[in-house]
Amino acid sequence: MSMSDDDSIPRWVLETAVAAGSVIAVIGALYYIGLSYEFDPIYEAEQGGEILVYALIGFILFMVAVGLLIAMNIIPLREEDGNAT
């Protein structure tokens, strides 16, 4: 089943949704990491810092992957012409 031009998602909607969703997810992950490693004496500060770095690397890799999917037109998008009708 293929999508016609009318069924595709406008570019700005997809970019806004992905950006907002990923930022909210990263803030949640950083908050969780902060809560998990700030008050627990079992874990050392280095462990929390290492997990924080992995979370940031994961965020960067996710944004690169989505950017490539959009740039390669794997996700069908509809360009807005900018003319109000």
HTML snippet that shows the backbone in 3Dmol.js (N, CA, C, O; Angstrom):
<script src="https://3Dmol.org/build/3Dmol-min.js"></script>
<div id="view" style="width:600px;height:400px;position:relative"></div>
<script>
const pdb = `
ATOM      1  N   MET A   1       0.842  -1.173   0.000  1.00  0.00           N
ATOM      2  CA  MET A   1       0.000   0.000   0.000  1.00  0.00           C
ATOM      3  C   MET A   1       0.885   1.232   0.000  1.00  0.00           C
ATOM      4  O   MET A   1       1.633   1.456   0.951  1.00  0.00           O
ATOM      5  N   SER A   2       0.811   2.025  -1.042  1.00  0.00           N
ATOM      6  CA  SER A   2       1.641   3.214  -1.126  1.00  0.00           C
ATOM      7  C   SER A   2       0.840   4.445  -0.727  1.00  0.00           C
ATOM      8  O   SER A   2      -0.389   4.464  -0.789  1.00  0.00           O
ATOM      9  N   MET A   3       1.569   5.459  -0.320  1.00  0.00           N
ATOM     10  CA  MET A   3       0.928   6.699   0.113  1.00  0.00           C
ATOM     11  C   MET A   3       0.898   7.679  -1.048  1.00  0.00           C
ATOM     12  O   MET A   3       1.887   7.838  -1.763  1.00  0.00           O
ATOM     13  N   SER A   4      -0.237   8.331  -1.230  1.00  0.00           N
ATOM     14  CA  SER A   4      -0.311   9.370  -2.242  1.00  0.00           C
ATOM     15  C   SER A   4       0.219  10.670  -1.652  1.00  0.00           C
ATOM     16  O   SER A   4       0.540  10.728  -0.465  1.00  0.00           O
ATOM     17  N   ASP A   5       0.311  11.711  -2.471  1.00  0.00           N
ATOM     18  CA  ASP A   5       0.809  12.993  -1.985  1.00  0.00           C
ATOM     19  C   ASP A   5      -0.082  13.576  -0.898  1.00  0.00           C
ATOM     20  O   ASP A   5       0.394  14.291  -0.017  1.00  0.00           O
ATOM     21  N   ASP A   6      -1.380  13.271  -0.959  1.00  0.00           N
ATOM     22  CA  ASP A   6      -2.299  13.804   0.041  1.00  0.00           C
ATOM     23  C   ASP A   6      -2.169  13.094   1.380  1.00  0.00           C
ATOM     24  O   ASP A   6      -2.528  13.661   2.413  1.00  0.00           O
ATOM     25  N   ASP A   7      -1.659  11.858   1.384  1.00  0.00           N
ATOM     26  CA  ASP A   7      -1.524  11.082   2.608  1.00  0.00           C
ATOM     27  C   ASP A   7      -0.205  11.322   3.332  1.00  0.00           C
ATOM     28  O   ASP A   7      -0.052  10.904   4.480  1.00  0.00           O
ATOM     29  N   SER A   8       0.744  11.983   2.690  1.00  0.00           N
ATOM     30  CA  SER A   8       2.051  12.163   3.309  1.00  0.00           C
ATOM     31  C   SER A   8       1.989  13.225   4.402  1.00  0.00           C
ATOM     32  O   SER A   8       1.069  14.040   4.457  1.00  0.00           O
ATOM     33  N   ILE A   9       2.973  13.188   5.248  1.00  0.00           N
ATOM     34  CA  ILE A   9       3.033  14.081   6.407  1.00  0.00           C
ATOM     35  C   ILE A   9       3.785  15.344   6.013  1.00  0.00           C
ATOM     36  O   ILE A   9       4.840  15.261   5.386  1.00  0.00           O
ATOM     37  N   PRO A  10       3.258  16.515   6.372  1.00  0.00           N
ATOM     38  CA  PRO A  10       4.034  17.744   6.106  1.00  0.00           C
ATOM     39  C   PRO A  10       5.365  17.696   6.849  1.00  0.00           C
ATOM     40  O   PRO A  10       5.429  17.219   7.983  1.00  0.00           O
ATOM     41  N   ARG A  11       6.413  18.182   6.223  1.00  0.00           N
ATOM     42  CA  ARG A  11       7.757  18.132   6.786  1.00  0.00           C
ATOM     43  C   ARG A  11       7.830  18.796   8.161  1.00  0.00           C
ATOM     44  O   ARG A  11       8.443  18.247   9.076  1.00  0.00           O
ATOM     45  N   TRP A  12       7.224  19.951   8.314  1.00  0.00           N
ATOM     46  CA  TRP A  12       7.334  20.676   9.584  1.00  0.00           C
ATOM     47  C   TRP A  12       6.671  19.918  10.723  1.00  0.00           C
ATOM     48  O   TRP A  12       7.120  20.012  11.866  1.00  0.00           O
ATOM     49  N   VAL A  13       5.599  19.160  10.434  1.00  0.00           N
ATOM     50  CA  VAL A  13       4.924  18.398  11.487  1.00  0.00           C
ATOM     51  C   VAL A  13       5.834  17.283  11.990  1.00  0.00           C
ATOM     52  O   VAL A  13       5.984  17.096  13.197  1.00  0.00           O
ATOM     53  N   LEU A  14       6.435  16.550  11.069  1.00  0.00           N
ATOM     54  CA  LEU A  14       7.313  15.451  11.457  1.00  0.00           C
ATOM     55  C   LEU A  14       8.552  15.959  12.188  1.00  0.00           C
ATOM     56  O   LEU A  14       8.929  15.405  13.221  1.00  0.00           O
ATOM     57  N   GLU A  15       9.183  16.999  11.668  1.00  0.00           N
ATOM     58  CA  GLU A  15      10.390  17.524  12.305  1.00  0.00           C
ATOM     59  C   GLU A  15      10.087  18.052  13.702  1.00  0.00           C
ATOM     60  O   GLU A  15      10.871  17.842  14.627  1.00  0.00           O
ATOM     61  N   THR A  16       8.957  18.736  13.860  1.00  0.00           N
ATOM     62  CA  THR A  16       8.583  19.256  15.177  1.00  0.00           C
ATOM     63  C   THR A  16       8.276  18.133  16.149  1.00  0.00           C
ATOM     64  O   THR A  16       8.698  18.179  17.305  1.00  0.00           O
ATOM     65  N   ALA A  17       7.548  17.127  15.694  1.00  0.00           N
ATOM     66  CA  ALA A  17       7.189  16.009  16.567  1.00  0.00           C
ATOM     67  C   ALA A  17       8.420  15.219  17.001  1.00  0.00           C
ATOM     68  O   ALA A  17       8.545  14.858  18.171  1.00  0.00           O
ATOM     69  N   VAL A  18       9.320  14.952  16.075  1.00  0.00           N
ATOM     70  CA  VAL A  18      10.532  14.194  16.415  1.00  0.00           C
ATOM     71  C   VAL A  18      11.410  14.991  17.364  1.00  0.00           C
ATOM     72  O   VAL A  18      11.924  14.446  18.341  1.00  0.00           O
ATOM     73  N   ALA A  19      11.585  16.282  17.084  1.00  0.00           N
ATOM     74  CA  ALA A  19      12.436  17.110  17.947  1.00  0.00           C
ATOM     75  C   ALA A  19      11.850  17.222  19.350  1.00  0.00           C
ATOM     76  O   ALA A  19      12.564  17.037  20.335  1.00  0.00           O
ATOM     77  N   ALA A  20      10.563  17.523  19.449  1.00  0.00           N
ATOM     78  CA  ALA A  20       9.942  17.674  20.769  1.00  0.00           C
ATOM     79  C   ALA A  20       9.941  16.349  21.530  1.00  0.00           C
ATOM     80  O   ALA A  20      10.256  16.314  22.719  1.00  0.00           O
ATOM     81  N   GLY A  21       9.590  15.270  20.850  1.00  0.00           N
ATOM     82  CA  GLY A  21       9.571  13.968  21.516  1.00  0.00           C
ATOM     83  C   GLY A  21      10.931  13.520  21.998  1.00  0.00           C
ATOM     84  O   GLY A  21      11.058  12.977  23.095  1.00  0.00           O
ATOM     85  N   SER A  22      11.950  13.743  21.185  1.00  0.00           N
ATOM     86  CA  SER A  22      13.288  13.306  21.591  1.00  0.00           C
ATOM     87  C   SER A  22      13.851  14.174  22.708  1.00  0.00           C
ATOM     88  O   SER A  22      14.552  13.667  23.583  1.00  0.00           O
ATOM     89  N   VAL A  23      13.560  15.457  22.695  1.00  0.00           N
ATOM     90  CA  VAL A  23      14.029  16.322  23.782  1.00  0.00           C
ATOM     91  C   VAL A  23      13.343  15.949  25.090  1.00  0.00           C
ATOM     92  O   VAL A  23      13.987  15.913  26.138  1.00  0.00           O
ATOM     93  N   ILE A  24      12.050  15.672  25.037  1.00  0.00           N
ATOM     94  CA  ILE A  24      11.333  15.253  26.251  1.00  0.00           C
ATOM     95  C   ILE A  24      11.892  13.924  26.763  1.00  0.00           C
ATOM     96  O   ILE A  24      12.055  13.743  27.969  1.00  0.00           O
ATOM     97  N   ALA A  25      12.186  12.999  25.853  1.00  0.00           N
ATOM     98  CA  ALA A  25      12.752  11.707  26.264  1.00  0.00           C
ATOM     99  C   ALA A  25      14.131  11.880  26.898  1.00  0.00           C
ATOM    100  O   ALA A  25      14.432  11.226  27.897  1.00  0.00           O
ATOM    101  N   VAL A  26      14.965  12.743  26.339  1.00  0.00           N
ATOM    102  CA  VAL A  26      16.305  12.958  26.902  1.00  0.00           C
ATOM    103  C   VAL A  26      16.214  13.639  28.263  1.00  0.00           C
ATOM    104  O   VAL A  26      16.941  13.275  29.187  1.00  0.00           O
ATOM    105  N   ILE A  27      15.332  14.616  28.394  1.00  0.00           N
ATOM    106  CA  ILE A  27      15.167  15.266  29.698  1.00  0.00           C
ATOM    107  C   ILE A  27      14.700  14.249  30.733  1.00  0.00           C
ATOM    108  O   ILE A  27      15.174  14.258  31.868  1.00  0.00           O
ATOM    109  N   GLY A  28      13.776  13.374  30.352  1.00  0.00           N
ATOM    110  CA  GLY A  28      13.327  12.324  31.262  1.00  0.00           C
ATOM    111  C   GLY A  28      14.441  11.373  31.637  1.00  0.00           C
ATOM    112  O   GLY A  28      14.569  10.987  32.799  1.00  0.00           O
ATOM    113  N   ALA A  29      15.255  10.990  30.653  1.00  0.00           N
ATOM    114  CA  ALA A  29      16.373  10.086  30.930  1.00  0.00           C
ATOM    115  C   ALA A  29      17.404  10.739  31.844  1.00  0.00           C
ATOM    116  O   ALA A  29      17.912  10.104  32.767  1.00  0.00           O
ATOM    117  N   LEU A  30      17.709  12.001  31.587  1.00  0.00           N
ATOM    118  CA  LEU A  30      18.675  12.705  32.435  1.00  0.00           C
ATOM    119  C   LEU A  30      18.135  12.876  33.856  1.00  0.00           C
ATOM    120  O   LEU A  30      18.885  12.756  34.825  1.00  0.00           O
ATOM    121  N   TYR A  31      16.853  13.153  33.978  1.00  0.00           N
ATOM    122  CA  TYR A  31      16.225  13.276  35.302  1.00  0.00           C
ATOM    123  C   TYR A  31      16.308  11.943  36.050  1.00  0.00           C
ATOM    124  O   TYR A  31      16.652  11.901  37.232  1.00  0.00           O
ATOM    125  N   TYR A  32      15.988  10.854  35.340  1.00  0.00           N
ATOM    126  CA  TYR A  32      16.047   9.531  35.961  1.00  0.00           C
ATOM    127  C   TYR A  32      17.476   9.182  36.386  1.00  0.00           C
ATOM    128  O   TYR A  32      17.693   8.658  37.479  1.00  0.00           O
ATOM    129  N   ILE A  33      18.432   9.472  35.528  1.00  0.00           N
ATOM    130  CA  ILE A  33      19.833   9.207  35.871  1.00  0.00           C
ATOM    131  C   ILE A  33      20.241  10.028  37.096  1.00  0.00           C
ATOM    132  O   ILE A  33      20.918   9.526  37.994  1.00  0.00           O
ATOM    133  N   GLY A  34      19.824  11.287  37.120  1.00  0.00           N
ATOM    134  CA  GLY A  34      20.146  12.135  38.271  1.00  0.00           C
ATOM    135  C   GLY A  34      19.555  11.609  39.563  1.00  0.00           C
ATOM    136  O   GLY A  34      20.215  11.611  40.602  1.00  0.00           O
ATOM    137  N   LEU A  35      18.303  11.156  39.499  1.00  0.00           N
ATOM    138  CA  LEU A  35      17.675  10.609  40.702  1.00  0.00           C
ATOM    139  C   LEU A  35      18.310   9.296  41.129  1.00  0.00           C
ATOM    140  O   LEU A  35      18.449   9.033  42.323  1.00  0.00           O
ATOM    141  N   SER A  36      18.690   8.481  40.177  1.00  0.00           N
ATOM    142  CA  SER A  36      19.230   7.162  40.487  1.00  0.00           C
ATOM    143  C   SER A  36      20.626   7.232  41.092  1.00  0.00           C
ATOM    144  O   SER A  36      20.963   6.424  41.958  1.00  0.00           O
ATOM    145  N   TYR A  37      21.430   8.169  40.659  1.00  0.00           N
ATOM    146  CA  TYR A  37      22.830   8.173  41.066  1.00  0.00           C
ATOM    147  C   TYR A  37      23.181   9.288  42.049  1.00  0.00           C
ATOM    148  O   TYR A  37      24.309   9.338  42.540  1.00  0.00           O
ATOM    149  N   GLU A  38      22.242  10.176  42.343  1.00  0.00           N
ATOM    150  CA  GLU A  38      22.568  11.275  43.260  1.00  0.00           C
ATOM    151  C   GLU A  38      22.495  10.840  44.714  1.00  0.00           C
ATOM    152  O   GLU A  38      23.351  11.217  45.514  1.00  0.00           O
ATOM    153  N   PHE A  39      21.493  10.059  45.067  1.00  0.00           N
ATOM    154  CA  PHE A  39      21.260   9.748  46.475  1.00  0.00           C
ATOM    155  C   PHE A  39      21.603   8.317  46.866  1.00  0.00           C
ATOM    156  O   PHE A  39      21.399   7.928  48.016  1.00  0.00           O
ATOM    157  N   ASP A  40      22.117   7.536  45.937  1.00  0.00           N
ATOM    158  CA  ASP A  40      22.418   6.136  46.232  1.00  0.00           C
ATOM    159  C   ASP A  40      23.919   5.986  46.490  1.00  0.00           C
ATOM    160  O   ASP A  40      24.719   6.120  45.564  1.00  0.00           O
ATOM    161  N   PRO A  41      24.307   5.709  47.731  1.00  0.00           N
ATOM    162  CA  PRO A  41      25.745   5.619  48.039  1.00  0.00           C
ATOM    163  C   PRO A  41      26.410   4.379  47.455  1.00  0.00           C
ATOM    164  O   PRO A  41      27.637   4.275  47.477  1.00  0.00           O
ATOM    165  N   ILE A  42      25.633   3.441  46.936  1.00  0.00           N
ATOM    166  CA  ILE A  42      26.226   2.226  46.367  1.00  0.00           C
ATOM    167  C   ILE A  42      26.989   2.565  45.088  1.00  0.00           C
ATOM    168  O   ILE A  42      28.073   2.036  44.842  1.00  0.00           O
ATOM    169  N   TYR A  43      26.411   3.453  44.279  1.00  0.00           N
ATOM    170  CA  TYR A  43      27.028   3.808  43.008  1.00  0.00           C
ATOM    171  C   TYR A  43      28.025   4.939  43.191  1.00  0.00           C
ATOM    172  O   TYR A  43      27.823   5.842  44.002  1.00  0.00           O
ATOM    173  N   GLU A  44      29.069   4.874  42.447  1.00  0.00           N
ATOM    174  CA  GLU A  44      30.050   5.944  42.481  1.00  0.00           C
ATOM    175  C   GLU A  44      29.664   7.006  41.467  1.00  0.00           C
ATOM    176  O   GLU A  44      28.897   6.739  40.542  1.00  0.00           O
ATOM    177  N   ALA A  45      30.190   8.192  41.637  1.00  0.00           N
ATOM    178  CA  ALA A  45      29.864   9.293  40.736  1.00  0.00           C
ATOM    179  C   ALA A  45      30.326   9.007  39.311  1.00  0.00           C
ATOM    180  O   ALA A  45      29.712   9.484  38.356  1.00  0.00           O
ATOM    181  N   GLU A  46      31.390   8.242  39.159  1.00  0.00           N
ATOM    182  CA  GLU A  46      31.883   7.935  37.821  1.00  0.00           C
ATOM    183  C   GLU A  46      30.876   7.118  37.034  1.00  0.00           C
ATOM    184  O   GLU A  46      30.726   7.311  35.827  1.00  0.00           O
ATOM    185  N   GLN A  47      30.176   6.196  37.711  1.00  0.00           N
ATOM    186  CA  GLN A  47      29.170   5.392  37.029  1.00  0.00           C
ATOM    187  C   GLN A  47      28.042   6.272  36.503  1.00  0.00           C
ATOM    188  O   GLN A  47      27.613   6.113  35.361  1.00  0.00           O
ATOM    189  N   GLY A  48      27.564   7.187  37.319  1.00  0.00           N
ATOM    190  CA  GLY A  48      26.500   8.082  36.893  1.00  0.00           C
ATOM    191  C   GLY A  48      26.940   8.964  35.738  1.00  0.00           C
ATOM    192  O   GLY A  48      26.171   9.213  34.809  1.00  0.00           O
ATOM    193  N   GLY A  49      28.175   9.435  35.797  1.00  0.00           N
ATOM    194  CA  GLY A  49      28.705  10.253  34.711  1.00  0.00           C
ATOM    195  C   GLY A  49      28.838   9.471  33.418  1.00  0.00           C
ATOM    196  O   GLY A  49      28.574   9.994  32.336  1.00  0.00           O
ATOM    197  N   GLU A  50      29.249   8.216  33.535  1.00  0.00           N
ATOM    198  CA  GLU A  50      29.389   7.374  32.351  1.00  0.00           C
ATOM    199  C   GLU A  50      28.021   7.113  31.704  1.00  0.00           C
ATOM    200  O   GLU A  50      27.895   7.170  30.481  1.00  0.00           O
ATOM    201  N   ILE A  51      27.023   6.834  32.502  1.00  0.00           N
ATOM    202  CA  ILE A  51      25.685   6.591  31.975  1.00  0.00           C
ATOM    203  C   ILE A  51      25.123   7.876  31.369  1.00  0.00           C
ATOM    204  O   ILE A  51      24.407   7.826  30.369  1.00  0.00           O
ATOM    205  N   LEU A  52      25.436   9.002  31.957  1.00  0.00           N
ATOM    206  CA  LEU A  52      25.001  10.290  31.405  1.00  0.00           C
ATOM    207  C   LEU A  52      25.602  10.514  30.016  1.00  0.00           C
ATOM    208  O   LEU A  52      24.908  10.969  29.107  1.00  0.00           O
ATOM    209  N   VAL A  53      26.864  10.203  29.853  1.00  0.00           N
ATOM    210  CA  VAL A  53      27.517  10.336  28.549  1.00  0.00           C
ATOM    211  C   VAL A  53      26.872   9.391  27.535  1.00  0.00           C
ATOM    212  O   VAL A  53      26.649   9.781  26.389  1.00  0.00           O
ATOM    213  N   TYR A  54      26.570   8.153  27.940  1.00  0.00           N
ATOM    214  CA  TYR A  54      25.910   7.215  27.027  1.00  0.00           C
ATOM    215  C   TYR A  54      24.527   7.722  26.611  1.00  0.00           C
ATOM    216  O   TYR A  54      24.125   7.553  25.460  1.00  0.00           O
ATOM    217  N   ALA A  55      23.807   8.336  27.534  1.00  0.00           N
ATOM    218  CA  ALA A  55      22.488   8.878  27.198  1.00  0.00           C
ATOM    219  C   ALA A  55      22.614  10.005  26.168  1.00  0.00           C
ATOM    220  O   ALA A  55      21.817  10.081  25.233  1.00  0.00           O
ATOM    221  N   LEU A  56      23.593  10.862  26.335  1.00  0.00           N
ATOM    222  CA  LEU A  56      23.795  11.951  25.376  1.00  0.00           C
ATOM    223  C   LEU A  56      24.238  11.421  24.010  1.00  0.00           C
ATOM    224  O   LEU A  56      23.800  11.930  22.978  1.00  0.00           O
ATOM    225  N   ILE A  57      25.095  10.413  23.998  1.00  0.00           N
ATOM    226  CA  ILE A  57      25.519   9.809  22.733  1.00  0.00           C
ATOM    227  C   ILE A  57      24.329   9.146  22.044  1.00  0.00           C
ATOM    228  O   ILE A  57      24.180   9.250  20.827  1.00  0.00           O
ATOM    229  N   GLY A  58      23.488   8.469  22.811  1.00  0.00           N
ATOM    230  CA  GLY A  58      22.289   7.859  22.244  1.00  0.00           C
ATOM    231  C   GLY A  58      21.361   8.888  21.628  1.00  0.00           C
ATOM    232  O   GLY A  58      20.786   8.648  20.566  1.00  0.00           O
ATOM    233  N   PHE A  59      21.208  10.035  22.282  1.00  0.00           N
ATOM    234  CA  PHE A  59      20.374  11.111  21.751  1.00  0.00           C
ATOM    235  C   PHE A  59      20.947  11.626  20.432  1.00  0.00           C
ATOM    236  O   PHE A  59      20.204  11.832  19.472  1.00  0.00           O
ATOM    237  N   ILE A  60      22.235  11.831  20.380  1.00  0.00           N
ATOM    238  CA  ILE A  60      22.877  12.326  19.159  1.00  0.00           C
ATOM    239  C   ILE A  60      22.726  11.321  18.023  1.00  0.00           C
ATOM    240  O   ILE A  60      22.415  11.706  16.895  1.00  0.00           O
ATOM    241  N   LEU A  61      22.941  10.043  18.306  1.00  0.00           N
ATOM    242  CA  LEU A  61      22.809   9.015  17.266  1.00  0.00           C
ATOM    243  C   LEU A  61      21.368   8.901  16.774  1.00  0.00           C
ATOM    244  O   LEU A  61      21.132   8.696  15.583  1.00  0.00           O
ATOM    245  N   PHE A  62      20.409   9.032  17.682  1.00  0.00           N
ATOM    246  CA  PHE A  62      19.009   8.986  17.282  1.00  0.00           C
ATOM    247  C   PHE A  62      18.663  10.149  16.361  1.00  0.00           C
ATOM    248  O   PHE A  62      17.986   9.959  15.351  1.00  0.00           O
ATOM    249  N   MET A  63      19.120  11.347  16.701  1.00  0.00           N
ATOM    250  CA  MET A  63      18.818  12.515  15.870  1.00  0.00           C
ATOM    251  C   MET A  63      19.502  12.398  14.501  1.00  0.00           C
ATOM    252  O   MET A  63      18.935  12.817  13.493  1.00  0.00           O
ATOM    253  N   VAL A  64      20.707  11.835  14.459  1.00  0.00           N
ATOM    254  CA  VAL A  64      21.384  11.617  13.172  1.00  0.00           C
ATOM    255  C   VAL A  64      20.600  10.620  12.328  1.00  0.00           C
ATOM    256  O   VAL A  64      20.416  10.834  11.129  1.00  0.00           O
ATOM    257  N   ALA A  65      20.138   9.539  12.938  1.00  0.00           N
ATOM    258  CA  ALA A  65      19.383   8.518  12.195  1.00  0.00           C
ATOM    259  C   ALA A  65      18.086   9.100  11.630  1.00  0.00           C
ATOM    260  O   ALA A  65      17.755   8.846  10.472  1.00  0.00           O
ATOM    261  N   VAL A  66      17.360   9.862  12.417  1.00  0.00           N
ATOM    262  CA  VAL A  66      16.122  10.461  11.926  1.00  0.00           C
ATOM    263  C   VAL A  66      16.416  11.480  10.832  1.00  0.00           C
ATOM    264  O   VAL A  66      15.689  11.554   9.842  1.00  0.00           O
ATOM    265  N   GLY A  67      17.462  12.255  11.003  1.00  0.00           N
ATOM    266  CA  GLY A  67      17.841  13.216   9.964  1.00  0.00           C
ATOM    267  C   GLY A  67      18.181  12.536   8.657  1.00  0.00           C
ATOM    268  O   GLY A  67      17.816  13.026   7.589  1.00  0.00           O
ATOM    269  N   LEU A  68      18.882  11.404   8.728  1.00  0.00           N
ATOM    270  CA  LEU A  68      19.204  10.651   7.513  1.00  0.00           C
ATOM    271  C   LEU A  68      17.953  10.065   6.866  1.00  0.00           C
ATOM    272  O   LEU A  68      17.823  10.076   5.642  1.00  0.00           O
ATOM    273  N   LEU A  69      17.040   9.559   7.675  1.00  0.00           N
ATOM    274  CA  LEU A  69      15.795   9.021   7.131  1.00  0.00           C
ATOM    275  C   LEU A  69      15.002  10.105   6.408  1.00  0.00           C
ATOM    276  O   LEU A  69      14.430   9.853   5.347  1.00  0.00           O
ATOM    277  N   ILE A  70      14.966  11.287   6.967  1.00  0.00           N
ATOM    278  CA  ILE A  70      14.245  12.384   6.323  1.00  0.00           C
ATOM    279  C   ILE A  70      14.989  12.848   5.078  1.00  0.00           C
ATOM    280  O   ILE A  70      14.366  13.100   4.046  1.00  0.00           O
ATOM    281  N   ALA A  71      16.302  12.964   5.158  1.00  0.00           N
ATOM    282  CA  ALA A  71      17.087  13.448   4.018  1.00  0.00           C
ATOM    283  C   ALA A  71      17.050  12.470   2.844  1.00  0.00           C
ATOM    284  O   ALA A  71      17.078  12.893   1.689  1.00  0.00           O
ATOM    285  N   MET A  72      16.988  11.182   3.125  1.00  0.00           N
ATOM    286  CA  MET A  72      16.970  10.176   2.068  1.00  0.00           C
ATOM    287  C   MET A  72      15.550   9.887   1.588  1.00  0.00           C
ATOM    288  O   MET A  72      15.342   8.996   0.764  1.00  0.00           O
ATOM    289  N   ASN A  73      14.582  10.631   2.098  1.00  0.00           N
ATOM    290  CA  ASN A  73      13.167  10.491   1.726  1.00  0.00           C
ATOM    291  C   ASN A  73      12.618   9.093   1.973  1.00  0.00           C
ATOM    292  O   ASN A  73      11.748   8.628   1.237  1.00  0.00           O
ATOM    293  N   ILE A  74      13.119   8.427   2.998  1.00  0.00           N
ATOM    294  CA  ILE A  74      12.569   7.132   3.375  1.00  0.00           C
ATOM    295  C   ILE A  74      11.213   7.339   4.049  1.00  0.00           C
ATOM    296  O   ILE A  74      10.296   6.533   3.891  1.00  0.00           O
ATOM    297  N   ILE A  75      11.106   8.416   4.790  1.00  0.00           N
ATOM    298  CA  ILE A  75       9.829   8.798   5.382  1.00  0.00           C
ATOM    299  C   ILE A  75       9.159   9.755   4.403  1.00  0.00           C
ATOM    300  O   ILE A  75       9.709  10.821   4.126  1.00  0.00           O
ATOM    301  N   PRO A  76       7.978   9.403   3.865  1.00  0.00           N
ATOM    302  CA  PRO A  76       7.349  10.279   2.877  1.00  0.00           C
ATOM    303  C   PRO A  76       6.870  11.575   3.514  1.00  0.00           C
ATOM    304  O   PRO A  76       6.129  11.563   4.497  1.00  0.00           O
ATOM    305  N   LEU A  77       7.303  12.686   2.942  1.00  0.00           N
ATOM    306  CA  LEU A  77       6.931  14.002   3.463  1.00  0.00           C
ATOM    307  C   LEU A  77       6.354  14.836   2.337  1.00  0.00           C
ATOM    308  O   LEU A  77       6.690  14.655   1.167  1.00  0.00           O
ATOM    309  N   ARG A  78       5.488  15.746   2.713  1.00  0.00           N
ATOM    310  CA  ARG A  78       4.907  16.659   1.743  1.00  0.00           C
ATOM    311  C   ARG A  78       5.503  18.035   1.970  1.00  0.00           C
ATOM    312  O   ARG A  78       5.437  18.568   3.077  1.00  0.00           O
ATOM    313  N   GLU A  79       6.074  18.602   0.945  1.00  0.00           N
ATOM    314  CA  GLU A  79       6.625  19.956   1.020  1.00  0.00           C
ATOM    315  C   GLU A  79       5.495  20.967   0.975  1.00  0.00           C
ATOM    316  O   GLU A  79       4.574  20.848   0.167  1.00  0.00           O
ATOM    317  N   GLU A  80       5.569  21.942   1.827  1.00  0.00           N
ATOM    318  CA  GLU A  80       4.588  23.024   1.822  1.00  0.00           C
ATOM    319  C   GLU A  80       5.043  24.072   0.837  1.00  0.00           C
ATOM    320  O   GLU A  80       6.220  24.431   0.803  1.00  0.00           O
ATOM    321  N   ASP A  81       4.107  24.569   0.024  1.00  0.00           N
ATOM    322  CA  ASP A  81       4.492  25.573  -0.975  1.00  0.00           C
ATOM    323  C   ASP A  81       4.539  26.989  -0.412  1.00  0.00           C
ATOM    324  O   ASP A  81       5.097  27.886  -1.044  1.00  0.00           O
ATOM    325  N   GLY A  82       3.962  27.199   0.763  1.00  0.00           N
ATOM    326  CA  GLY A  82       4.026  28.515   1.403  1.00  0.00           C
ATOM    327  C   GLY A  82       2.968  29.468   0.925  1.00  0.00           C
ATOM    328  O   GLY A  82       2.892  30.590   1.425  1.00  0.00           O
ATOM    329  N   ASN A  83       2.145  29.069  -0.025  1.00  0.00           N
ATOM    330  CA  ASN A  83       1.081  29.934  -0.531  1.00  0.00           C
ATOM    331  C   ASN A  83      -0.210  29.642   0.223  1.00  0.00           C
ATOM    332  O   ASN A  83      -0.696  28.511   0.236  1.00  0.00           O
ATOM    333  N   ALA A  84      -0.752  30.669   0.845  1.00  0.00           N
ATOM    334  CA  ALA A  84      -2.022  30.511   1.543  1.00  0.00           C
ATOM    335  C   ALA A  84      -3.151  30.606   0.530  1.00  0.00           C
ATOM    336  O   ALA A  84      -3.217  31.549  -0.259  1.00  0.00           O
ATOM    337  N   THR A  85      -4.037  29.620   0.561  1.00  0.00           N
ATOM    338  CA  THR A  85      -5.162  29.632  -0.379  1.00  0.00           C
ATOM    339  C   THR A  85      -6.479  29.707   0.324  1.00  0.00           C
ATOM    340  O   THR A  85      -7.525  29.726  -0.325  1.00  0.00           O
TER     341      THR A  85
END
`;
const viewer = $3Dmol.createViewer("view");
viewer.addModel(pdb, "pdb");
viewer.setStyle({}, {cartoon: {color: "spectrum"}});
viewer.zoomTo();
viewer.render();
</script>
